[in-house]
Amino acid sequence: MATRAPKTPQGSGGGASRSGGSGGSPKKKAPQRRSSGASSQRPRSSAAKRKPADEGPIALLFVWAGKGLMLVWRLLAHTVGGLARAAGRSARDLDPDLRRDGLGLVLLALGLLIAAAVWWDTEGPLLEATRTVVVGAFGTFSPVLPLLCLPFAWRLMRTPGSGETDVGRLFIGSTALLVGLLGLIHIGHGVPWPADGPEAVRRAGGIIGFAASGPLSLLITPWVTGVLLGLLLVFGLLVVTATPVHRIPERMRSLFGGLMEREGGPDAGMGILDSPGEEEQPERPKRKRKPRESSGAETADSGGAGVAGANERPYDTPVVATTDKAPDPAPAPDHTPPPESAEQLSIPPRVVDGDYELPPPPTLKPGTPPKPRTKANDTVVEALNGVMEQFNIDAEITGFTRGPTVTRYEIELGPAVKVEKVTALTKNISLAVKSADVRIQSPIPGKSAIGVEIPNSDKDIVSLGDILRSSPATSDEHPLLVGLGKDIEGATVVANLAKMPHVLVAGATGAGKSTCINGLITSVMMRATPDEVRLILVDPKRVELTMYEGIPHLITPIITSPKKAADALQWVVGEMDRRYDDLAASGYRHIDDFNAAVRAGDLTAPPGSERVYEPYPYLVVIVDELADLMMVAPRDVEDAIVRITQLARAAGIHLVLATQRPSVDVVTGLIKANVPSRLAFATSSLSDSRVILDQPGAEKLVGKGDAMFLPMGAGKPIRLQNAWVTEKEIRAVVDHCKKQAEPRYREDVGTAEAKKKEIDEEIGEDLDLLLQAIELVVTTQFGSTSMLQRKLRVGFAKAGRLMDLMESRDVVGPSEGSKARDVLVQPDDLAGVLARVRGDGPPE
Ligand SMILES: Nc1ncnc2c1ncn2[C@@H]1O[C@H](COP(=O)(O)OP(=O)(O)OP(=O)(O)O)[C@@H](O)[C@H]1O
């Protein structure tokens, strides 16, 4: 997740306002200027030379005054910037909503100051200076400025929780809008130059209007400048209202519809008083993101890869553990021609007209404050010392690091003491500290000490709310960043599902696996809009995930039938293939690049196509009990999982597979090889731990969310206490999401069965064999019946029938006697053909 994420429209208008520079033919252009006098003597070479040469002392004065003003401004900006940076640390600690209020109040004060200076001509040196600066800069537009400050201030204070990007967007948009407008006003007044007198400039668009239109008019005529400035103005308007160009008709419709409703509705009378813009709030962002930093002790630096950094003072400086060690992206498939289908998105892109607000961060409650040391720790230290003494081992307990569930005690050995002397005492230590779950780590990474992990008798609760409000989570905006918990040193652990890119969650019943899945889904709901992330939830147990029914992130109702779940996985394979087709056709390697290009408007539909490109949401498939699926259709499920996991990363599709039976028949070698990240909760046996982590350790976990996280590429797992989220909190988040938007389901997810029946009559029981035969023939490009007999171990009659079925589906050509048949499908198209034969091909 890389920090992700779709952002506000990009500022592309800079080019328009900045064009110019040298070039052009002043000879031709000068006569087109409408102003007279000095203007006709404009210089001919470069703009730089032009003014000082011909504009006389007044113009020179203006130029130098302008430069002086710039210098003062820069000095001021540096000083204020320095002060702001110095105050930054404490400002960052402020509640973000308070920060926005502060900004709003500053804007209000500014509006009042300008109103007093410009509207009422009030006396006083500050007001006079304000008047000179404002009227000089904005010209005839200055009286409107105070009116603009008011709605902006109002918006800032009225919509707490919006991100900083919102403020940035408004700033960029209104600057473009203002520059365009002032330039146009200036052109409307005949493009007066400073040489025409300061009053002439003030009566037009002011210095800003002049800067936007004057030099440009000289180079490309006022008309063309007017058009460019008009475009800049429209761009500014679109940015301020957060309206991408392709959404203009939609926005107009909703604005128009809203106005009509208000006119005809019961509140029609009130509608006259309300400003329609305010009512529609067109400038509101589509989403409110970013849960804010907690006011607690989380001050983590952004961590690097894989495993949390070691930490001397755990509760002061927790470190993020993210799965940053991403491998090279999956190789992009060969370039293929643009797909024929006119439909691009197989997942409906828009779920809601208007705005979608993320749940406010306080919906999730804070946990218990961490305790760095308790009486229980002292008791354990005494017990450990006792054991060392009893066995005459020259070793010392030099300290401990208390995590939420487990404390790691550090033992330093004297000279010439064998490590094995301590490790052999595990059972005695267990006895002395009255806990069966003692785990010895030798050495503690980065220290020449042995670590003895002993469960705390007085555990801390790690709340998901605290994790999502901590800076490791808030500093990364990727919508697939999820809160995992806290490690043994108390550092926050977050992970990006997109980087995992698939994860296996396993553990014995009651170990905390369902809580973990709840945490993952809640993280997504807290941080991502349905336009950014869509979910497929598979819950064969029918009890675990029911509370998420109806959330707008779902693309299909929660799937409870294992058979349907297997079909849904096949649908995901199809969705992945469709995405890959799009990536290949457009020449992008990753869905993020594709989406960025769509947002920037760089992707146009191929000639003759009616397609409208939309960004693809990430798709996360969460299976709460893999074992139930593997019992029903082991081969289909395994095939689909392997295919998805091998390729889906670049397509933005990620799997979370959970099971309480991590045995080799559920988590097969193939699945294991392709699901690189693992999250293990307490297992009932050492062999189960081996299946999940490829090493022992999970059997020693103490349950209730005590977990080991092995991110992709990491050699050693991180022990962590998984974050806790209550059912009440989940319900509040779910209610919030449901109020924001209705789910829009894909009808065909998990319904391949129905389609299959149509072709079943002909294929009958042979579907599996036929799929294998197609795969064989296409990959070898050899259409031979005897090869099918040999490889599939079928008789001549069956092999002949398979060949006929393949012929009727255009996989092979007609029989040519004893010669092998022509193969009509290329290996690249195999996935599509298999999907079609299965009956889960792309919708017509
Ligand atoms: N992160 C956690 N923090 C604190 N307690 C937890 C945590 N996770 C689980 N627990 C405790 O463990 C109990 C069982 O958790 P959970 O239902 O998630 O286990 P499970 O492995 O999914 O079990 P099952 O497979 O039977 O559904 C919870 O009721 C809760 O009391």
PDBQT file of the ligand as one rigid body, heavy atoms in Angstrom, charges set to zero:
ROOT
HETATM    1  N1  LIG A 901      -7.098  -9.560  20.234  1.00  0.00    +0.000 N 
HETATM    2  C1  LIG A 901      -7.683  -9.993  21.338  1.00  0.00    +0.000 A 
HETATM    3  N2  LIG A 901      -7.539  -9.319  22.480  1.00  0.00    +0.000 NA
HETATM    4  C2  LIG A 901      -8.148  -9.787  23.598  1.00  0.00    +0.000 A 
HETATM    5  N3  LIG A 901      -8.897 -10.908  23.656  1.00  0.00    +0.000 NA
HETATM    6  C3  LIG A 901      -9.073 -11.602  22.545  1.00  0.00    +0.000 A 
HETATM    7  C4  LIG A 901      -8.469 -11.184  21.324  1.00  0.00    +0.000 A 
HETATM    8  N4  LIG A 901      -8.814 -12.070  20.379  1.00  0.00    +0.000 NA
HETATM    9  C5  LIG A 901      -9.584 -12.987  20.954  1.00  0.00    +0.000 A 
HETATM   10  N5  LIG A 901      -9.744 -12.718  22.260  1.00  0.00    +0.000 N 
HETATM   11  C6  LIG A 901     -10.516 -13.500  23.227  1.00  0.00    +0.000 C 
HETATM   12  O1  LIG A 901     -10.584 -14.832  22.755  1.00  0.00    +0.000 OA
HETATM   13  C7  LIG A 901     -11.919 -15.235  22.525  1.00  0.00    +0.000 C 
HETATM   14  C8  LIG A 901     -12.002 -16.075  21.272  1.00  0.00    +0.000 C 
HETATM   15  O2  LIG A 901     -11.641 -15.284  20.170  1.00  0.00    +0.000 OA
HETATM   16  P1  LIG A 901     -12.148 -15.601  18.699  1.00  0.00    +0.000 P 
HETATM   17  O3  LIG A 901     -13.618 -15.834  18.691  1.00  0.00    +0.000 OA
HETATM   18  O4  LIG A 901     -11.648 -14.532  17.838  1.00  0.00    +0.000 OA
HETATM   19  O5  LIG A 901     -11.392 -16.951  18.426  1.00  0.00    +0.000 OA
HETATM   20  P2  LIG A 901     -11.433 -17.883  17.151  1.00  0.00    +0.000 P 
HETATM   21  O6  LIG A 901     -10.088 -18.424  16.979  1.00  0.00    +0.000 OA
HETATM   22  O7  LIG A 901     -12.012 -17.192  16.008  1.00  0.00    +0.000 OA
HETATM   23  O8  LIG A 901     -12.405 -18.992  17.595  1.00  0.00    +0.000 OA
HETATM   24  P3  LIG A 901     -13.400 -19.789  16.663  1.00  0.00    +0.000 P 
HETATM   25  O9  LIG A 901     -12.551 -20.371  15.598  1.00  0.00    +0.000 OA
HETATM   26  O10 LIG A 901     -14.030 -20.768  17.575  1.00  0.00    +0.000 OA
HETATM   27  O11 LIG A 901     -14.374 -18.769  16.150  1.00  0.00    +0.000 OA
HETATM   28  C9  LIG A 901     -12.708 -13.922  22.411  1.00  0.00    +0.000 C 
HETATM   29  O12 LIG A 901     -14.007 -14.068  22.852  1.00  0.00    +0.000 OA
HETATM   30  C10 LIG A 901     -11.923 -13.001  23.320  1.00  0.00    +0.000 C 
HETATM   31  O13 LIG A 901     -12.339 -13.139  24.652  1.00  0.00    +0.000 OA
ENDROOT
TORSDOF 0
